[in-house]
Amino acid sequence: MFLNCHTYYSLRYGTFSVEELCELAKSQHVKNLAVTDINNTSACLKFIKIASEYGIKPLTGIDFRNGVQQQYVGIARNNKGFKQLNQHLSSHLHNGSDFDNDAPLLPDCYIIYPFEKVASDKKLNFRANEFIGVSVENLRKLKFSKYLHYKEKLVLLQTVTFRSKRDHNAHRLLRAIDNNTLLSKLPKSEEGNFSQQMISPEIIKTEFQDYPHILQNTEKLTKTCEVKFNFGEARENQNLKVFGKSKKADEEELKKLCYENLPKRYPQASEEVYERVEKELKAVISLGYVAFFLINYDIIQYAKEKAYPYIGRGSGANSIVAYILGITNVDPIELDLYFERFINAHRNSPPDFDIDFSWKHRQDVTAYIFDRYKNTALMGTYVTFKRRAVVRELGKVLGLPKENLDKLSAGYFDYHQLDHLEKLVLRYSKLIAGFPNYTSVHSGGILILNDSVYNYASTFMPPKGFRTVQIDMNISEEVGIHKFDILAQRGLSKITDTIEIIRQNQPGAIVEDIENTKVFKEDPEINHLLKMGDCMGVFYVESPAMRGLMIKLQTNSYLELVAASSIIRPGISNGGMKEEYIQRHQNPEQRKVAHPVLFEILAETYGVMVYQEDVLKVAHHFAGLSYDEADILRRGMSGKKTSKGQIEKIEAKFRSNCRKKAYPEQLIKEVWEQISSFAGYAFPKGHSASYAVESYQSLYLKKYFPLEFMVAALNNGGGFYDVETYIQEIRKCGGIVHAPCINKSDHPNVIFGKDIYLGLGNIKELEMKVIQRILENRQFFGPFKSLDNFIDRVAISIDQLSILLKIGAFRFTQLDKHHLLWKAHFKLNKSKPKTNQAVLFKPKQRDFELPQFTFSEIVEAYDQMALLGFPLCSHFKLLRNPIQASIKAKELKNFIGRDVQIYGNLITAKRTPTVNGKFMCFSTFYDMDSDIFDIVQFPAIAEKYPIRTKGIFLCYGRVVEELGYLSLNLKWISRQETTGDPRLADSSKFKLA
């Protein structure tokens, strides 16, 4: 009979989960309970789902509040009432408006006004569905109140927010975090009362013995409330079920589209193709996913009309129907992709289509979906309190100094030496860590429902302006709501931007149709880049680990790249299958160690499981499970929800069938363990193939238009490496990189022939409005002729102009920048008008006689480091000491098995834990010729010579070769000193970072 219960979805207020609330109710023998979080319905569906397990009748509602001021509590009588509550809350969350003192007419809800609120507002009139809520504390006041005579309107409203003093303490800390104030300064009005606890029904009856009608009214109210949803296997698909006029019309449309487009994908289609199409269409229609396909087709048709590039992936890439419709570019016949991985009779959720768009286009695609479909919302998610972050937040509200916060957050402390407050921070950080902090937007999920989103949850309005549900994908899927994944990535923008840059920089160049990846896959020059690991800037294959893997595999084809994209994943790497695959790939004799049955099943991968589909193959062909059973096994081991006990039954059948086939027990055990360690991390083959298609598109551009490609990569945020590394790659490809120039540069980086001018947007602390003024003025009135001409035309402060002068943006004047800086300070004074308006009669600029200044490359480098983050000259030119005798990266192959010295500028370093809890380190450097090499530090060396900062290092170690891949097993490493900034008083004290 508790009608106002809060979980931790009463954000920064509540202190326990839905499950803990149910456990509390069960311990108190409470049978009726309402979850009414503050301005939030995140907990409602989960509460309805699990309440019966605790013997509880679930009621759902909302505690409507302005800040912490409770206005009224709404309880849903039925599903219509739940929808009304969600709509009412959402309208206020979208507008950011306060709730009125009186609730609107919500006919299928009960509205309960707290007694204190009614008394202070002197409210006298109540609708039939409106009540006055009385808590145990209110009884003293009720005796002397006129509301004592409102017998039919009085119900029990005992708020439940805490279980103990610890909960109340955590609540106060959360309120202080929310108010951004010290706990000692938190107003009492911002806290919930400690009495807001669940009192046993016996005590409630005793307290209300003089007011039995209040409990009777409450019981009557709870009996008339029921909100129902089906979950799990009993759920129905809540996504849009009819795309066009009717289900039948949709089915005919899907068939028509398939057979119209089939010849484009398969000009000489085999019988196998037609059989696969018929099989898929039959399954899609029988399972009711026709509208799902047509919606995805509609989305990609819009993208094609707008010339937006996209990549379709996910389990849908196993579908020939999706391939024919153009939703994906992966041929499931060519790659032998299993239909059952994509859809089967035991799968009660639609297939997974992840459609990637450029980060520049996703917003427009999302807007199209919201305009095109009525019942649409973004999928919500919860950003939780992380341990390190919550330690900092708690430390702040308790008034700890920054150094204490740093110590506690980093975890470097002796607990026994901590003071009382520090221990308090740690104690409550353990409790609060994992609580939802605020609702956010899922990375790509969009809901397109058959009916109103408000049937299931309230929505809020994030900054991008698309309503977002207050529930996450887990409970959504449980109730039958399945998201469409519309994702953004920068790799696609690199491709489209490269093509545009080529048109501008090389108007006569012939660019292949970027969709014609068949040509790219068969190009030996492109495959040679893979073989050599020369993939800087290329989507998904540019990391040091992937580069090393491709060299070891001598990757030379599309199928080999597809395999490499999956082998790099943790499940295969950690299980030792990556090394085994590489050995068998490079050494045919090694393939003989594979079990004959496994080798026959997995011939393409030499008897090694590489893809998620391999679980299906092994379970079906090796253990005799049906494809449907095998897919349940795959889903269960991948962390997907399955029926209780289903995996155990399938494991028993797996073992039993293997024994019937007379396999040795050791082999059965090994294969099962491989499946167990592998399935949770492996890529679907179609997923890897989708990525490989995009990689080939990028590889084509990198091979034949390297400078334009690298400029596009920089303009789209780079990738795995930092800006300086990509600039090194540009130089390696023959490009000449220039500092920003006010006459040549745009906001992004631009290319003229082989000359690349860094964009004004790269300059730190240069304001966007200044960049806009410069570019607009230049566009209308042409290039700037001199510093005086610039000062006359652009309104700019001396601070901003100094930044441009220090970076050398006026070098076209042929004057030393120090000379120009002095002139700028003389010419630009505070009386300069702050306007962009052109001056009719420009005042004549005075000139000044200045001494001769000396130019220093080191000063130039330090200015560039300050304003760009890196120098445009080689770091090696800045070394303090002469370079010792050493080799270069291209010479490593001549010193295999020998110890060598080599200088390298650090690109990236990665610490990796070993099985015994120690760490190895893998680092990548480039040498004086901009060639890349890798070093490996085993635990003892990694501990003795930790690499913590970037810079130039002298590396000493043994050159090792593994299947063509060269690296240096480090013995010692020494960071090299660089010449300090000569403008500093004692530059010898400073080193280049």
N, C-alpha and C positions, 0 to 999 in steps of 0.2 A: 504494500500500500504506500510505497514511496514514489511520489510523482515528480520529483525534481532531483535526479542523480547526475552527477558530473563525472566524466572520465578525463583522462589527460588530453582528450580532444577539445576540452575547454582550454584552449591554448594559453600557456603561461598562467594557468589557474588551477586546473585539476592535477591530481597526483597519482592516479593509477589507471590501469588498462581496463578494457571491457571485461576481460576474463577475471581480473582481480575483483571487479565489482560484483560479478556473478558468484565468485567464491565467497565473498563477504555476505551476500544475500543468502546463499545456501547455508552458511554457518549460523546465520540468525533465523533460519527457517522462514525466510520471506518468500512468498509465492508470487506476488505481483510487484512489478518494478518498471519504472519509466526512465529511460535514458534521455535526458534533456540537457545536452551540452550548451554552453553559452554561444549563441550565434553560430552554431555549427551542427551539421548532421552527419559528420564523418563516421561516427560510431554506430549509427542506427541499424544499417543492414547487417553488420557483423553481430550486433546484439540480438537481432531477430534470428539470425542463423544459429547461434550457439545457446540461446537461453533455455531451450527445451532440455539440453544436456544437464542443466542444473535444476531442473524442475521449476522453472520460472516462466510465468506468462509475460511476454515482453510488450511493453508499451513504448511508443516512441514520441518524441516531441522536441521542442526547442525552448531554451531559456532565453527570452528576448531581453537584451540589456543594452543600455547606452553606457559604454565603458563598463564599470562594475555595478552601475545602478540598475537593479532589476525592475523591469516594467511589467512583465507578465510571463507566465509559462503557458505554452501551447501544447496540448496533447492531441494526437491524431486519433479520431474514432475509428477510422478505416483508411484504406489506401487513398481515397479521394482527399481525406483530411491531411494525410501526410504530404500529398502534392500541394495542397493549399498552404501548408506551413512553409514548404520549400520555396514556393513562389513568393510568399510574403517576405521571408528572410532575404532571398536573392535580390529582390527589387531594392532593398535597403543597402545590401552589400555593394551592388553595382553603382548606386548613386552616392554612397558614403553618407547617407542621411540618418538622422536619429529616428528612433521609434516614438510614436506619439504615446501619450499617457493611456489612451484607450486603444484596444486592438480593433482592427477592421472586422468586418463580418466574414467569419470563416465558418460556414455552416456545418462542416463535417469535422469540426475540432471542438475541444473543450478549452476554454481560456480561464486560467486561474491567476487572479491578482493577489499578490502577497498582502497579508493583513496590514503591515506597516504602510504600504503604498496606498491602499484603500483609505486608511485612516487619515494620512497626511493630505491626500487629494480630496477627502470628504465625498468620495464617490457614492452615489445613492442608487443609480439605475444600472441594472444588469440585464443583459440578454438572457434568453433561456439556456444558452450553452456557456454562460459565464459564472464563475464561482469566486469565492474568497478563500484563499489558502491560509490555514492556521498551523503554526508550528507549536511544539511543546512550550517554547519560550513565550509565545504569544498568549497563552491561556490566561496569564495573570492580567493582561490588559483587556482581553476579551470580556471578562466578567463585568467590567465597568464601561463597556462600549455599547453603543446603539446597535452595532452589528451582531450582537448576541441574539437579537430577535430575527436575524436573517437565516433562520434555521435551515432552510432548503438550499441555501447558497454556500454553506460552510463545508469545506473539505480539508483533509489533512495535507499540509504542504511542509513536510519535514525534509529540508534540503540535505543531501548527502554529498559531501566533498572530501571528507577526511576519514581515515580509519584510526589515526593515532596522533600523538604529539609530533612524531617524526614527519608525518604527512603535512601537518600544519606548518612546521618549520620549512619544509621544502616548498610549500605553497607561498610562504612569505618571501622566500628567496626568488621564486619565479616572478612574483609581483614586483619585486625590486628590479629584477632584470628587465621586465616589461616597461617599468617606469623610468629606467635608466637612472636610478638613484641609489644612494647608500641604504642599506637595510635599516640603519638607525634613523634615517629620515623618511622612511616609507610611511605615508599617512595611514591611519587606522581605517579610513574610509576605503582604501584600496585593498583591504584584506577581507577574506571571508571569516565569519565567526567560527571559533573553535567548536561550538556546539553543533555545527553542521555535520552530524554523524548519524550513522544508521543505528537506531535504538531498537532493541528487541521488541517484537509484537506484544509480549507480555507487559513490558513497561509502558508501551503506547496505550494499551487497554486500561492500565491502571491510571495513567495521567488523564485519560479522556473519559473516565468512568462517569463523570457528571455531564458529559456531552456525547452520549452514544450516537446521536443523530449525525455527528461529524464523521464518525467512522463508517456509519451506514451509508451516508452520501458518497463517501470515498469508494467504498466497496461497489456501490451501484455504478459509479462512474467507470471503474476499472473493468467491470463485467461487460460493459457495452463497447469496449475498445478492442479492435483486432486489426492489425496491419499484417498482411501475409505476402510472402515472396517464396518462390521455389529456388532451392540452391543445389549445387552439385549435379548429380545425375538426373535429378527431377526438374532441373531448370529448363526453360525454353529460350530459344534464341531471341534476344530483344533488339537485335539490329534491324535496320530497315529490311522488310521482307519482300516488298514489291517495288521494283525500280520504275517500271512503266505503268501500263494500264491494269495488268493482272499478272498473276503468277504464270499462267499459260503463255501469255504474250512475251513475258520475260524469257521463258524457256525457248520459245521459237527464235527470239532475237539472239540469244546466246549461240544457238546452233547456226543461225544464219551468219553471224559474224565469224564463227570458226571456219565454216566452209568457204566463205568469201576470201578470208585472209590466208587460208592454208597454202595455196599455191605460191604466195610470196615467200613463205618460210621454207616450203618443200616443193620446188618446181617439179621434181620427179618423185612424188611421194610414194613410199612403199606401202605394202599391205600392213606392215607393222605400225606405221604412222596412223593409218585410218583406224586400226583396232585400238590403239592407245587413245585416240580422240574419242571414240565411241565409249570406251570404258570410263574415261574421265567424265564425259558429259552425263553418263548414266549416274555416276556417283554424286556429282555436283547437284544434279536435279533431285535425286532421291533424298539427299541430306538437307536440301533447302538452302543451298548457298549460291543460287543463281544471281540474286540481287547483289551479293557480295562481289562477284566477278564483274558484273556490269557497272557497279559503282567505281571499282578500281580502273576499269576500262575508260569510263567517263573522265576520271581524273587525269589519266595519262593522255587522253585525247585533247583535253584543255591545254596540257603542257606542250603537246606537239604544235597546237595552233599558235601558241605563244613562243615557239622555238626554245622552250626550256629543256635543257638536258636532264635526264633522270636515269636512275639505275633501280631496277626492280630486283629484289632479293628476298631472303627468308625461305621458308619451306615451300612457298608458292613457286620458287624457281624449279621445283621438281615437276611442275605441271606443263604438259604440252599445250593445253588450252591457254594458259597464261603466256606461253611463248608465242603461240600463233596470234593472240590478240595484241601482242606487243607490250604486255605488262612487264615481261622480263626479256632479256636477250640471251638466255641460256637454253641451249637445245638439249632437252632431257634424253633424246634418243642418242645423240652424239656422245653424251657423257654417261649414259646408262644410269640415269637418276630414277630412283624407285618411286613409283606412284604412291605406294603406301606410306612413305615418309611424309607425303604431302596431305593425303586425306584417306581415311578409311572408315568403315562402318562403326568402329568403336570410338571414334573421335567425335565428341559432341561439341566441338568448337570449330569455327571456320579456319581455313588455312591462313598462314601468316605471310602477308605481303608487306615487306619493308620497302617503301619507295623513297629513294634518296633524291632530293633536289638540291640545286645550288643554294647556298645560304642566302644568296641575293633574291631567290625566287620563291622560297618556301612560304613567305608571308603572303604573297599574292595567291599561291595555290590554296593556302588555308582560307583566305578570304573568299575564293571561288566556292570552296566546299560549303562554307557557312551561308553564302548567298543561294547556292543551288539546292541545299537540303534543309528541311525545316527544323527537325529535332536534332540539333547538332551542338556539341560542346567539346572542349578540350578535356583530355584525361587529367585528373589531378594527381598529386603525389604529396608526400610529407617530407619536409626537411627536418631531420631530427637533431637533437642536441648531441654533438660529438664530444667524446671525452675531453680532448684538449681544449676545445672551444668552451665547453661548460666550466672547466676549471678556471679559465680566464674570466668568464662572466661572473662566476661566484666570487672569485678573488676580488673583482672590482667592487661588487656590492658590499663586500665585507671590508673594503678599504685597504687591501694589501698593496704594497708598493710594486712597481713594474718588475723589479728584479726578482721578487718572490713569485710573481705570476709566471715569469719566464722559466724559473726553476721548476715549478710545479707542472707547468704545461709540457715542458720537455721531458719530464720524468726522471731528471738527474738529481736525486736527493736521497738522504737517509731518513726514513720515516721517524725513527726514534729521536732525531734531532730537530724535528719540526715543532713549531709552537702550536698552541691550541687552535688558533684561527686557520692555520694551514691544514691541520688535520681535519678540521670541520669542512673545509673546501673539498678535500679528498673524499670524505665520507658522503657528502651530499652530491658530489659529482657522480659517484657510482650509482646513486639512486636516480638522478635526473637524466644521465646519459641514456640516449635511446628514446626519450620522450619526444613526441612531435613538437617542433618549435614553431613552424608556420606551414600553411598550405602553399604549394607551388604547382608548377605546370610540368606534366610528364614531357620527356624529351621530344616525343613525336606523336603521341597517341591522340587520335580524334575519334569521337563517338558520333555515329550517324544512326539514330535510333528509330524504331518503328512508331514510338509515341513519345510523349514529353519527357525530357530529361528530369523534370521535377517530380516524376513518379518515384525516382530513386534517391535523389539528393538535392541539396541546394547548390547554387553556383556562386562563384565570386568573379570579379573582373580584374585580371592582371593588366599590367601596363600596355600589352600589345592589343588589348581591346577585344579579345575573344572570351566568351564566358567559359568558365572552367569548373567542373564538378568537384565537390568536396570529398570525393572517394577515390581510392587508388585502383590500380588495375587488378589487384588480387581479389578484392571483394566484388569488383565489377564483373570479372569473369565468372565468379561463383554464382552470380545472379543472372548470367546470360548476356552480359554486355561485353562485346568484343571490340577492341579498338582497331582503327585503321592507322598504320604507322606511316606518317608523312614526315620524313626526317630531312635534316640539312647537313651538307658536308661541303668542304672547301675544294675538294678534289675536282668536282664537276665544274666549279667556277674557274679553276685553272685552265681547264680545257677550252671553255667558251671564250675566256679572256685571251688565251693564247691565239686563237683563231682571229679574233678581232685585232690584236696587236700585229699579227702577221699581215693582215690586210692593209694596215696603216704603214707598217715599216717596209714591207715588201709587196707592193701592190700587184706585181706581176707574178708572184709565186703561186704555184698550183698546190692546193691543199686537198688531200684525199677526203672523201666523205667519211667523217669521223665515226659514223655508224657502221661502216663497212669493215668491221674488225677482222673478217676472214683474211683480208689482204695483209693486215698487220701481223696476224698470227703466223703467216707463212713467210714473212720477211726475215731473211737470215741476219740482216744488219740489226734489226730490232731484237731478235733473239740473242744476238751477240752481247747486247747490253745486259741482258739477264745473266748470261753466262759469266760475264766479268763483274757482276754486281754493281754496274755503273748506273745507278737508279736514283741519284740524288734528286729530290723534288717529286718523284713519281709516287702516286697514291698507293699506300699499303705495302710497298716493297722497298722503301728507302732506309729503314732502320738498320743499324749495324748488324743486329741479329739476323734479319732477313737477307741482308747483303751477303753475310758469311754463309748462310744456308744455301743460297743460290749458287755461290761459287763452289761449295762442296758437292752440290748436286749436278753442277755444270748444266743448270737449267737452260733448256734450249727449245722449249715448245710450250704451247698453251696448256696442255694437260699436265706437264711437269710444273708449271707455275701454279696451276690449280692445286696440285698436291702440296707444293711448298707452302701455299697460303694456309693450309690446314695443319701441316706438320709443325709449324711454328707455335701452335696453340699449346697451352700448359698441359693438357691431358696427355698428349702424345709425348711431349718433351720430358715430362716428369716420370712417365712410365718407362722410359728407355726405348720407346718405339721409334723415336726420331732417329737416333743413332743407328738402330737396326735397319730402318728403311734406307738411310743413306748408304750404309754398307752394301745392302742388297742391290740398290740402284746402280752403284758404281762397280760392283764386283759380282758378275753373274754366278760365279762359283758359290758365293755366300748364300744364294737363294735356295740352295739345296738343304739348308738347315731348317727351312720352314716345314711344318707338318703338311703332308701331301694334300689332305682335305682342305686345310686353310689356304694352301697355295693355289689350289684349283678354284676355291670360292673367291679369293682376293688376288686373282692373277695380275690385275693392273697395278697393284701395290705390293706385289711379291709376297703375299701372305701376311702382310702387316696391316692392322686396322689404322686407317688414316682419316676416314670421314665418318660422320654420324651414321650414314647409311650402312656402313660396314657392320654396325651392330645388328641391323636387320638381316644382312646377308649371312652373318655367322650364326645368329639365332635361328634362322630359317633352314639354311643348308647344312650347317654343322650339327645343330641340336634338334632340328625337326619341328621347331615352333612354327605356327602360322605367321604370315606377315603381320596380321593384326596384333597377335600376341607379342611379336617382336617389337612392334612400334610402341606398345604399352610399356615394354621393358625399357626401350630407349627414352621414352618420356619420363618414366619414373626415375631413371638414373640421371636425367638431365635436370632434376629438381622440379619437374612439372607435377601437378597434382594427379594422383590416380586413386582409384577406390582402395579402401582400407584392406590390407592383406593381399592385394593383387600382385605386387612384386614378389612377395614370398611364394605365392602359388606358382608363378611363372618360373622362379628360380628352381623350385622343386621339380617342375616338369622338365626344365632345361637339363638338370642333372640326371633325372630318370631317363630321358630320351638318349642322352649321351652314353649312359651305361648300357642301354639296349643296343647301341651301336658298337659296343665293346671297346670304347675309348679307355685308355688308362686313366686311373683316378687323378694322377698328377697332371695330365693334360687337361682334364675337365676343370680342375682347380685353376690352372694357369689361364685358361681361356676365360673363365668366369671373372677372375681377378683383373684381367686385361679389360674386359667389358666394363667392370665396375669403376676402374680408375680412369677409363677413357671417355665414357659416354657423357659425363657431366661437362666436359670442356671442349670436345671436338666440334669443329664446324660441320654443318651440312655441306655436302659436296656442291650443291647449287649455290650456296652462300659464297663459298670460295670461288666458284666459277664466275659469279656476278662481279666480285671484286677484281678477278683476273681480267675480265673484259675491260673494266675501267683502267686498269693498269696498262693494258696494251694501247689504249687510246692515248694515254699520257706518254708512254714510251715512244710512240710514233712521233709525237710532237717534240719530245726531247731529242730524239735522234736527228730529225731533219730541220728543226727550228729551235735549237737549244737556247739561244739568247732570249727569244720571245717567250719561250716556255718558262725560263727561270724568272723573267720579269713578272710574268703572270703569277708564278708561285709566290714571289715576294709580295705582290699586291693582294694576295689572298691569305696573308698571314703566315706564309711559309709552310711549315709542316713539322716534321720530327725535330728539326734542328733550328738554331737561332739564325737571325738575319745575316750575321757576319759569315756564317758557313755557306749560305746560299750565294753571297757576294763572291766568296772564294770560288765557288762552282762557276759563276758567270765569267770570272777571269780565266778559269781553266778552259772554258769554252771559247775563249778569244774575245770576250767583251771588255770594254774599257769603262770602268766605273768612276763616275764623277760625283763630287759633292753637290748638294742642291744649288740651283742657280735661279735667280728670280726671273730670268728671261727664258730659260729652257725647261725648268721643272714644273710639274703639275702637283696636285696633292698626292697622287700615287707616283710610283716610279715610271719613267718613260724611256723609250729607246728610239734613237735616231741612227740607223745603220748598225754599227757595233758600239756606239756610245750610249751608255746607260746613265741617265741622270737620276739620282735619288730624289724621291718626292719630298716636298715641303712638309708633308705629314710625318716624315721620319724625325723631324727636328724636335727634340725635347723642349717643352715649355713654350714652344711657339704656338700662340693662340689660334684657334680655328677661325675666329672672325678676322684676324690679320691675314691668314692664308686666303680667305674668301675675297677680301678687299684687293689683294695683290692680283689674284687670278682674274677677277672681274674687270679690274682696271686695265690689265694687259690685253684682255679679250676685246675691250671696246676701243682702246687708244693705242694699241701696239706695244712693242718692246720698250723697256726703260732704257734711256740713253746715258744716264749718269746717276750718281748719288743725288745731286741736286734735283734732277728730273723726277726721281723717285719720291723725294721728300715733298716736292710740289704736288704730286698726284695722289699719294697714299697717306691717309691719316694714321700715324703710328707713334707709339711711345718710344722714348730713347732705349728703354729696356728691351723691347721687342726688336727694334732696329739693330741693337748691339748683337743680339743672337744671330740675326741674318749676316751681319758683317763678320762675326767670329767664325762662322761656318764657311765663309768664303763665297757667299751667294752673290757678291758684287765683283767677282774677279774679272768679269768681262770689261771692267773699266781699266784694267791693266795697272791699277794702283794697289800698293800694299794695304792689306786689311787694317793694320795698325794705324796707318796714315788716315784711312777712311773713318776709323773709330774716333780718332781725335776730331776730325772734321764734323762728324755726326754730333758729337757732344757740343761743339761750338754752335752748330746750325740749328739743332733741334732743341728749342727751349719750351718752357711751360706755357708760353703765350700762343703756341701754335694751335690754330682752331681744330677742334675735334669733329671734323665733318668730312664726308666723302664728296661733298658738293664741289664741282670744278670751280676754280677761281678765275674770274674774268680777266683781271690784270694781276699777273703773278709778280710778287715782289722779287727784285733782283737778289740772288743769293750772294752773300759775301764770301770771299775766299780768304784763306789764311796761309801764311808761310809756316811750314812745319819742317823740322829736321829730318834727315834721312834715317829710316828705320831698317834694322837688319831682319832678314827672314830666317826662320828656324823651322826645319821639318819636324823637330820634336815638339815645339810649341803647337804647330799645326795638328799634329797627331793627338796631343792632349786636348785641344779644343774639340776635335772630332769625337774623341772618347766621351767628353762631357756632354756633347750635344746630340750625338748619334748613338753612343754606347759602344763604339768601336772605332779604330783608326782606319783610314783608307789606304795607308801604306802597309807594308808587311810588318807584322809584329816582330819578325826576326831582325828588322833594321833598328829596333829599339833596344836590343840587348846591350847590357852594360859591358859584358866581357866578350872577348873574341870567341868565335865558335871553334870547338876542339875538333880533332879528327873524328869523323863519323860517317855513316852511310846515309843514303836516302831510301825512301820507300820502294822505289823501282829496283833497287839493288838487293832487297831482302832475299829474293829467290836464289841469289848466288852464295848465300851464307847459311843455308839450312843446316841445323845442328850445331851452329857456332854462336859464340857470344859476340854481340855487337853493341855499338853505341849509336843512337839516332835521336835527333832533335825533333820534337813535335809540338805543335800548338793544339791544346786540348779542345776537342769538339764536344764530346759528351762522355760521361762516366756513369756506370750503373753498378750498384752493389747488389749482389745476389746471395741469399742465404744458402748455406750448405745443409746437409742432413744432420750434422752434429751441432747446428746452431751458430756456426761461425759464418764469415762472409768472404766471398770472392769479389773481385772487381774487374769489370770488362770496360775498357776505355778505348776511344777512337780519337786519333790525332791526324792532322795533316802536316806534311813536312814543308821545307822551303820551296819546293816546286808545286805545292798545293796537291800533292798526291796523298791519298789516305792510307793509314796503316792502323792496326789494332794491337793492343797489348792485353795480356791476361795477368792478373795478380792473384795468386793462390792465397789462402787465408793468412799464413804467417807473414807474407810480404805485404798483403793488403793492410794488415794491422800495423806493421812497422812503417810503411810508407803510404799513409792515407792520402787520397787526392781529394782536396776539399774546394779548391778554387780553380778557375780557368787561368791560363797563362802558358808560357813556353817551358817545356820540361826536357831535360836530358834523360833519356831512357836507356837503361842497360839491361840486357837479358839475352836469352837464347832464342834464335829463330826456329820456329817449329812449323811443320807443314802437315796439314790434314786434308787429304783428298783435294789438293790444289789450293787450299785456303791457307794463307800465311799469316802468322801472328808472332808476337814476341812474348815469351814467358819471362816476366819481369823478375830481375834480381834486386835492382834498386832504381830509384827515380829521384831526380833533383830538379826542383823548380828554379828557373833561371831568373836572375835579377835583371831588371830593365832600367834604362836611364830615366831618372826622375824629371819632373817638369822644371826646366831651368828658371821659371819665374818664381818658384818657391825659394824661401830664404836658404834652406839647406836641402837641396833636392836629393842628396845621398840617402836621406832618411826614408824616401818614398819609393815604392815599387809599383810597377804597372799591374793593375788587377786583371 
